[in-house]
């Protein structure tokens, strides 16, 4: 890997990369880590990490990134050259990870589900209630109250749809940004 040793970025790899993240060709890139002399436990980005203070001695080891991911300290920052392929992958993983804000919504209660069903049913016929032809004046007040209720139903349905569209547009923009990394 060619690198510009003079320019480094310090990245918290342990908080970005999890074992389930597919690494592809980055898996074989060697990264410098610090570990206790026993070689067991977490791998650290700096020998000054608080977790290593109690270690009798600390060794620096170069280890393939794919093997290190499971053991990376979540509090350490690793110095990486600015042209390291780990950086763009880490940025993309962070962007995709930010989607969980929008995907991990609380489970909807029965009222919300029923409102969505009603909105889908109402809007399947169009954006506005169908026009009815009134014949007779005896039930005009009841009909007018019913029409007002129907208009309110369609207003709620359009607002719900607009909210869902807005939600999905945000998700799409996060995905689009993550592919540019």
N, C-alpha and C positions, 0 to 999 in steps of 0.2 A: 504494500500500500504506500503510495507516495504521500508525503505529508509535509506540511510547513510547520516544523517544530517550534518556530518562534511564535506562532499564533495558536493559542489553545482556548478551548471553551470548556468550562467546568460544568458537567452535567450530572444530575442525580439519576444515574442509570437504574438504581434499585427501585425507585418509585415509578419509573416509566415502564420498564420491561418486566413482564411476568413470564413464567415458564410456558404459558399457553400461547404467547405471541410467536407467530411463525417468523423465523429470522432469515431464511433463505441463505444467500451466499455470505451474509454477515456472520453467520454462525462460526466460521473458521478464523475470523480476525482475532489476533492476539491482543488482549488488553492487560495492562499492568495493574496488578492488585496487591494488596497488603493483607497478610493473614498472620495469625499467631503461629509460633514455631511448630505447633502440633499439626498445622495444616487443616485442622477441623474448624467448623464454625463458618461464620460469614466472611465474605471477601470485602475489603474496604478500599476506597479510592485514595486514602491518605493514611500514613502511619500515625498521624495525630488524632485519629478518630477516637472519641470517648470510649467506645466499646473495646478498643485495643489497649487502653491504659493499664488494665490489670494483667495483660499478657507479659510473661517473663521476657520474651523477645519476639520481634516482628520480622517476618521475611517478606521480600517482594518477589512475586512470581508472575510470569506471563502465562496466561491461560486463555484458551479459545473462548470467545464470547458466549457461544452456545452452551458450554459447560459451566460458565460462571453465572449465568442468568439466575439460576435457582438460589444461589448463595449471596447475591449482591446485597450489601447493606443499604437500607432505604434512606439512611441519613447522610451518606457520603456523596461527595462530588468527585467524578473522575475527570482528570484533564485529558481532553481529546483534541487532536489536531482539527482545525476548522474544515479540512477537506475529508474528514473521516466519514465513511458511508453510514456509520452508526447514527450520526446527527440527523440526517433527513428522515431516516426510519423512525428515530425517536420522536421527531416533530410530528410525523404522520400518526404514530401510535397515540400521542397526546391529543391530537385533534379528534381522532376517532373515539378515544376514551371520553372526551368531553361530551359526546353524544349521549352518554348514559344519563346525563342530567335530564334529557328529554325523553329517554326511553324507560327509565325506572320510575314511572309515575305510580302513585298509590293505586291499588286496585279500585276500580270504579264500583260504586255501590249500585244497587238495583235501580235506584231512581235515575242515575246517570245513563245506565244502559237503556232504560225505558225511554228516556228523553232522546237518545240517539236513534232508537228504532222509530219513534214517532216522527222525528225530523226526516229520516230517510223515507218513510212512508209518505209524509206530506209533500216533500220536494220531488218525489218520483213523478208526481202529476204536473209539476211546474213550480215556478217561484212564487206564485200567488194563488189564492184560493180560486177555484173555478167559479165563474159567474153563474148565479142562479136567477131564473125568471120568477118574479113574485106575482102570484095571482091572488087577489083579495086583500082586504085590509084588516081582517079580524086577528090575524096572528102576526101583524107587522112588528110589534114590540119584541116578541119572542124571536122572530127571524133576525131582527137587527142585533139583538144581544148575541145570537148564535153566530152572525157574521163577524161581529167584533171579536168574539172568542176565536173564530177561525183565522182572522187576520193576525191576532196575537200568536197563535200557534205557528203560522208561517213565519212571522218575525223571529220567534225563538229558533225555529229550524234554520233560517238563513244565518242568524248569529252563530249558532253552533257550527254550521258548515264553514263559515268564515274563520272561526277559531281553529278548526281542524286544518283548513288550508294553510293558515298562517303557521301552525305548528309544523306541518310537513315541509313548508318552504324553508323554515329555519333548519330543519334536519338536512334538507337537500344542500343548503349553503354550507353547512359544516362538512358534509361529505365532499362537496366540490372543492373546498379549501384543503381538505386532507389529501386529495389526489394531486394537488399542485406541489406538495412538499417534496 
